[in-house]
């Protein structure tokens, strides 16, 4: 299932367990989402073409 970064940041989606964050822009949004997910107890893997 795919969710947008802003859904995670504003709390619309509360994800748990293993979560993959794909960052194709290289901006701060993905890292902010990762921080929010980790604080919520998720295990996060970041994927980027960079």
ABEGO torsion letter per residue (X at the ends): XBBBAAAAAAGABBBBEBBBBBBAAGBAAAAAAAAAAAAAGBBBBBBBAX
